């Protein structure tokens, strides 16, 4: 199972190429996952990189919950997949992010790569800082969540 962990700063060049951080690249290469799927996050203003295997699992999970013969559900599925782009990591570990994705997420030069379970998120520094929960609030929420889950076990 692929699992990414980390918060790594990086720079994107004028041609919108960026090196996938070495720690993430190692995980991808050890799993023979040089093909990545890029899409804008559904909830946040960031980009998400899915290793191909993870993307295929997510699409299958979504498809299994939708009725192909329901117009609204078909539109949801279409929108989810139409906003995706296949990327190949080159031999140096770089990917080329299409300009429209940089524009969607407000990316111009410096970014942060976040390892989030089996995906990698790409954020601008300002956007990431705005979405983080204040430390006291975070600890309270985590405590409440874990206490609720412990009671259900």
LUMKOL-171178 format. One record per residue: residue number from 1; x, y, z of N, C-alpha, C in turn. Coordinates in nm, 3 decimals. Layout:
// LUMKOL-171178
    nr      n.xx      n.yy      n.zz     ca.xx     ca.yy     ca.zz      c.xx      c.yy      c.zz
   NUM         X         Y         Z         X         Y         Z         X         Y         Z
...
END
This chain:
// LUMKOL-171178
    nr      n.xx      n.yy      n.zz     ca.xx     ca.yy     ca.zz      c.xx      c.yy      c.zz
     1     0.084    -0.119     0.000     0.000     0.000     0.000     0.088     0.125     0.000
     2     0.054     0.220    -0.082     0.129     0.345    -0.089     0.084     0.437     0.023
     3     0.182     0.497     0.089     0.149     0.595     0.192     0.256     0.703     0.192
     4     0.209     0.827     0.172     0.298     0.942     0.165     0.285     1.022     0.294
     5     0.397     1.072     0.342     0.397     1.152     0.463     0.503     1.260     0.446
     6     0.468     1.383     0.474     0.565     1.491     0.465     0.502     1.621     0.421
     7     0.577     1.728     0.442     0.539     1.863     0.407     0.666     1.925     0.349
     8     0.677     1.928     0.217     0.804     1.960     0.152     0.786     2.080     0.058
     9     0.873     2.179     0.075     0.870     2.297    -0.012     0.938     2.265    -0.145
    10     0.888     2.327    -0.252     0.947     2.308    -0.384     0.919     2.431    -0.470
    11     0.991     2.440    -0.580     0.971     2.550    -0.675     0.933     2.493    -0.810
    12     0.842     2.564    -0.873     0.799     2.526    -1.007     0.869     2.621    -1.104
    13     0.918     2.569    -1.216     0.991     2.656    -1.308     0.895     2.727    -1.404
    14     0.950     2.810    -1.491     0.868     2.892    -1.582     0.786     2.807    -1.679
    15     0.831     2.685    -1.707     0.758     2.596    -1.797     0.659     2.508    -1.721
    16     0.643     2.534    -1.593     0.551     2.460    -1.505     0.596     2.317    -1.480
    17     0.729     2.299    -1.478     0.785     2.169    -1.441     0.826     2.175    -1.294
    18     0.813     2.062    -1.228     0.848     2.057    -1.087     0.900     1.917    -1.054
    19     0.998     1.913    -0.965     1.049     1.785    -0.918     0.957     1.730    -0.811
    20     0.917     1.606    -0.826     0.845     1.538    -0.719     0.949     1.516    -0.609
    21     0.921     1.555    -0.485     1.020     1.540    -0.379     1.075     1.397    -0.371
    22     1.204     1.388    -0.340     1.273     1.259    -0.340     1.205     1.154    -0.253
    23     1.158     1.194    -0.136     1.092     1.097    -0.047     0.968     1.037    -0.114
    24     0.893     1.118    -0.184     0.773     1.069    -0.252     0.810     0.990    -0.377
    25     0.913     1.038    -0.445     0.959     0.971    -0.568     1.003     0.827    -0.536
    26     1.073     0.810    -0.425     1.119     0.675    -0.385     1.002     0.580    -0.368
    27     0.898     0.628    -0.302     0.779     0.545    -0.279     0.714     0.510    -0.412
    28     0.701     0.609    -0.500     0.639     0.586    -0.630     0.721     0.487    -0.714
    29     0.852     0.507    -0.716     0.937     0.421    -0.798     0.943     0.279    -0.743
    30     0.942     0.265    -0.610     0.946     0.130    -0.552     0.818     0.053    -0.584
    31     0.708     0.124    -0.606     0.581     0.061    -0.641     0.558     0.062    -0.792
    32     0.661     0.100    -0.869     0.652     0.108    -1.015     0.534     0.194    -1.059
    33     0.524     0.313    -0.998     0.413     0.405    -1.024     0.466     0.539    -1.079
    34     0.513     0.539    -1.202     0.563     0.661    -1.264     0.451     0.742    -1.331
    35     0.335     0.682    -1.344     0.221     0.752    -1.400     0.137     0.807    -1.286
    36     0.108     0.935    -1.294     0.029     1.002    -1.191    -0.093     1.066    -1.256
    37    -0.199     1.076    -1.180    -0.319     1.145    -1.227    -0.331     1.272    -1.144
    38    -0.349     1.384    -1.212    -0.360     1.514    -1.148    -0.502     1.565    -1.161
    39    -0.555     1.616    -1.053    -0.685     1.684    -1.059    -0.689     1.785    -0.947
    40    -0.773     1.886    -0.965    -0.795     1.984    -0.859    -0.876     1.915    -0.751
    41    -0.845     1.946    -0.626    -0.918     1.888    -0.515    -1.065     1.930    -0.521
    42    -1.153     1.845    -0.474    -1.296     1.874    -0.476    -1.332     1.982    -0.375
    43    -1.266     1.981    -0.258    -1.306     2.070    -0.149    -1.213     2.190    -0.129
    44    -1.086     2.176    -0.162    -0.988     2.281    -0.134    -0.924     2.331    -0.263
    45    -0.858     2.446    -0.252    -0.793     2.507    -0.367    -0.649     2.456    -0.378
    46    -0.636     2.326    -0.402    -0.504     2.265    -0.420    -0.515     2.160    -0.529
    47    -0.401     2.108    -0.571    -0.398     2.001    -0.670    -0.368     1.869    -0.598
    48    -0.419     1.761    -0.652    -0.396     1.630    -0.593    -0.334     1.540    -0.699
    49    -0.224     1.474    -0.660    -0.161     1.374    -0.744    -0.199     1.236    -0.692
    50    -0.257     1.156    -0.780    -0.292     1.019    -0.746    -0.197     0.926    -0.822
    51    -0.129     0.834    -0.755    -0.061     0.729    -0.832    -0.168     0.657    -0.913
    52    -0.134     0.611    -1.031    -0.233     0.551    -1.122    -0.316     0.443    -1.053
    53    -0.252     0.357    -0.977    -0.322     0.248    -0.907    -0.428     0.304    -0.810
    54    -0.393     0.409    -0.737    -0.486     0.471    -0.641    -0.602     0.535    -0.717
    55    -0.571     0.605    -0.826    -0.675     0.669    -0.907    -0.776     0.565    -0.956
    56    -0.724     0.455    -1.010    -0.813     0.352    -1.063    -0.904     0.295    -0.954
    57    -0.850     0.279    -0.833    -0.931     0.231    -0.721    -1.039     0.333    -0.683
    58    -1.002     0.462    -0.681    -1.099     0.567    -0.646    -1.210     0.577    -0.751
    59    -1.173     0.570    -0.877    -1.273     0.578    -0.984    -1.366     0.457    -0.977
    60    -1.311     0.339    -0.951    -1.395     0.219    -0.940    -1.490     0.231    -0.821
    61    -1.441     0.284    -0.709    -1.526     0.302    -0.591    -1.639     0.400    -0.621
    62    -1.606     0.512    -0.687    -1.708     0.610    -0.723    -1.809     0.548    -0.820
    63    -1.760     0.482    -0.922    -1.847     0.423    -1.024    -1.941     0.321    -0.960
    64    -1.893     0.245    -0.862    -1.976     0.143    -0.799    -2.093     0.203    -0.720
    65    -2.081     0.328    -0.681    -2.187     0.394    -0.604    -2.284     0.472    -0.692
    66    -2.254     0.480    -0.820    -2.337     0.560    -0.911    -2.411     0.471    -1.009
    67    -2.527     0.517    -1.047    -2.607     0.450    -1.148    -2.576     0.514    -1.283
    68    -2.522     0.437    -1.373    -2.486     0.488    -1.506    -2.607     0.542    -1.581
    69    -2.726     0.497    -1.543    -2.848     0.537    -1.614    -2.922     0.650    -1.543
    70    -2.856     0.712    -1.445    -2.913     0.829    -1.378    -2.838     0.952    -1.430
    71    -2.911     1.044    -1.491    -2.850     1.161    -1.556    -2.761     1.241    -1.460
    72    -2.812     1.270    -1.341    -2.736     1.351    -1.244    -2.611     1.278    -1.198
    73    -2.624     1.149    -1.172    -2.507     1.073    -1.127    -2.404     1.059    -1.237
    74    -2.450     1.044    -1.359    -2.356     1.037    -1.472    -2.282     1.170    -1.488
    75    -2.352     1.281    -1.466    -2.289     1.413    -1.475    -2.183     1.429    -1.365
    76    -2.212     1.379    -1.245    -2.114     1.384    -1.136    -1.988     1.305    -1.173
    77    -2.009     1.186    -1.223    -1.894     1.102    -1.261    -1.813     1.170    -1.372
    78    -1.883     1.221    -1.472    -1.815     1.287    -1.583    -1.730     1.403    -1.534
    79    -1.787     1.485    -1.447    -1.712     1.601    -1.398    -1.591     1.558    -1.316
    80    -1.604     1.451    -1.241    -1.491     1.403    -1.162    -1.376     1.360    -1.252
    81    -1.406     1.285    -1.358    -1.298     1.234    -1.443    -1.251     1.333    -1.549
    82    -1.339     1.426    -1.592    -1.299     1.520    -1.696    -1.193     1.619    -1.644
    83    -1.194     1.644    -1.515    -1.097     1.736    -1.456    -0.965     1.668    -1.421
    84    -0.944     1.549    -1.470    -0.821     1.474    -1.440    -0.727     1.474    -1.561
    85    -0.599     1.470    -1.531    -0.496     1.472    -1.636    -0.389     1.368    -1.602
    86    -0.351     1.288    -1.700    -0.247     1.188    -1.681    -0.110     1.254    -1.698
    87    -0.022     1.232    -1.601     0.114     1.285    -1.606     0.214     1.171    -1.596
    88     0.326     1.186    -1.664     0.434     1.089    -1.654     0.553     1.156    -1.588
    89     0.607     1.093    -1.489     0.728     1.145    -1.424     0.846     1.110    -1.514
    90     0.929     1.210    -1.547     1.044     1.183    -1.634     1.155     1.113    -1.554
    91     1.264     1.081    -1.621     1.373     1.007    -1.556     1.439     1.086    -1.444
    92     1.425     1.218    -1.445     1.479     1.303    -1.339     1.382     1.321    -1.223
    93     1.261     1.267    -1.237     1.162     1.280    -1.131     1.078     1.406    -1.140
    94     1.075     1.467    -1.259     0.994     1.587    -1.278     0.862     1.553    -1.344
    95     0.764     1.640    -1.315     0.636     1.634    -1.385     0.608     1.772    -1.443
    96     0.532     1.775    -1.548     0.490     1.899    -1.611     0.344     1.921    -1.576
    97     0.319     2.027    -1.501     0.181     2.058    -1.461     0.120     2.149    -1.567
    98     0.014     2.104    -1.631    -0.050     2.189    -1.732    -0.088     2.325    -1.673
    99    -0.070     2.428    -1.752    -0.092     2.567    -1.706    -0.230     2.588    -1.646
   100    -0.333     2.524    -1.703    -0.469     2.545    -1.651    -0.481     2.499    -1.507
   101    -0.406     2.396    -1.469    -0.410     2.350    -1.330    -0.338     2.448    -1.238
   102    -0.228     2.504    -1.286    -0.159     2.607    -1.208    -0.253     2.725    -1.185
   103    -0.325     2.763    -1.288    -0.420     2.875    -1.275    -0.533     2.840    -1.178
   104    -0.586     2.718    -1.187    -0.695     2.676    -1.098    -0.656     2.686    -0.951
   105    -0.531     2.651    -0.921    -0.486     2.648    -0.781    -0.405     2.771    -0.742
   106    -0.388     2.866    -0.835    -0.313     2.988    -0.804    -0.164     2.965    -0.785
   107    -0.110     2.865    -0.852     0.032     2.831    -0.838     0.116     2.911    -0.936
   108     0.221     2.975    -0.885     0.309     3.050    -0.974     0.455     3.010    -0.958
   109     0.504     2.996    -0.836     0.645     2.960    -0.822     0.671     2.863    -0.706
   110     0.643     2.904    -0.584     0.673     2.818    -0.470     0.549     2.743    -0.425
   111     0.568     2.616    -0.395     0.457     2.530    -0.352     0.502     2.443    -0.235
   112     0.406     2.376    -0.179     0.431     2.273    -0.077     0.367     2.143    -0.125
   113     0.444     2.038    -0.116     0.393     1.904    -0.141     0.357     1.845    -0.005
   114     0.234     1.798     0.008     0.192     1.733     0.131     0.160     1.587     0.101
   115     0.218     1.499     0.179     0.182     1.358     0.170     0.057     1.337     0.252
   116    -0.052     1.296     0.189    -0.179     1.277     0.258    -0.228     1.136     0.226
   117    -0.185     1.042     0.309    -0.221     0.901     0.295    -0.168     0.848     0.162
   118    -0.258     0.814     0.068    -0.213     0.754    -0.057    -0.212     0.853    -0.174
   119    -0.222     0.983    -0.143    -0.213     1.087    -0.245    -0.113     1.193    -0.204
   120    -0.079     1.279    -0.299     0.012     1.391    -0.274    -0.062     1.518    -0.315
   121    -0.068     1.614    -0.223    -0.133     1.741    -0.253    -0.027     1.847    -0.282
   122    -0.061     1.938    -0.372     0.028     2.050    -0.406    -0.047     2.179    -0.373
   123     0.011     2.257    -0.284    -0.052     2.380    -0.232     0.039     2.499    -0.253
   124    -0.021     2.618    -0.264     0.057     2.740    -0.248     0.068     2.762    -0.097
   125     0.174     2.827    -0.054     0.195     2.848     0.090     0.080     2.924     0.154
   126     0.035     3.032     0.090    -0.072     3.113     0.147    -0.202     3.035     0.161
   127    -0.237     2.962     0.059    -0.362     2.886     0.062    -0.358     2.780     0.171
   128    -0.247     2.711     0.184    -0.235     2.608     0.286    -0.252     2.667     0.425
   129    -0.182     2.776     0.452    -0.189     2.838     0.584    -0.332     2.880     0.619
   130    -0.408     2.926     0.521    -0.545     2.970     0.544    -0.640     2.855     0.578
   131    -0.606     2.734     0.536    -0.696     2.621     0.557    -0.666     2.542     0.683
   132    -0.551     2.566     0.744    -0.516     2.489     0.863    -0.599     2.531     0.984
   133    -0.635     2.435     1.065    -0.715     2.458     1.185    -0.620     2.506     1.296
   134    -0.656     2.610     1.372    -0.571     2.654     1.483    -0.541     2.538     1.578
   135    -0.421     2.537     1.637    -0.373     2.424     1.716    -0.468     2.381     1.828
   136    -0.520     2.475     1.906    -0.611     2.439     2.016    -0.739     2.375     1.964
   137    -0.793     2.432     1.859    -0.915     2.379     1.799    -0.889     2.240     1.742
   138    -0.774     2.223     1.677    -0.738     2.094     1.619    -0.731     1.987     1.727
   139    -0.662     2.016     1.837    -0.647     1.916     1.942    -0.783     1.881     2.004
   140    -0.870     1.978     2.021    -1.004     1.950     2.073    -1.084     1.861     1.979
   141    -1.077     1.892     1.850    -1.152     1.814     1.751    -1.101     1.670     1.742
   142    -0.970     1.656     1.742    -0.910     1.521     1.734    -0.949     1.440     1.857
   143    -0.942     1.505     1.973    -0.978     1.438     2.098    -1.124     1.391     2.093
   144    -1.214     1.479     2.050    -1.355     1.443     2.042    -1.378     1.329     1.942
   145    -1.313     1.336     1.828    -1.328     1.232     1.727    -1.279     1.098     1.780
   146    -1.161     1.096     1.840    -1.105     0.972     1.888    -1.184     0.917     2.007
   147    -1.235     1.002     2.093    -1.317     0.956     2.205    -1.447     0.896     2.155
   148    -1.507     0.957     2.053    -1.629     0.901     1.994    -1.604     0.766     1.930
   149    -1.491     0.753     1.860    -1.458     0.626     1.794    -1.426     0.518     1.897
   150    -1.363     0.554     2.008    -1.328     0.458     2.111    -1.455     0.402     2.174
   151    -1.554     0.486     2.194    -1.680     0.442     2.252    -1.756     0.347     2.159
   152    -1.733     0.361     2.029    -1.802     0.275     1.932    -1.731     0.142     1.910
   153    -1.607     0.131     1.957    -1.529     0.006     1.935    -1.573    -0.106     2.024
END
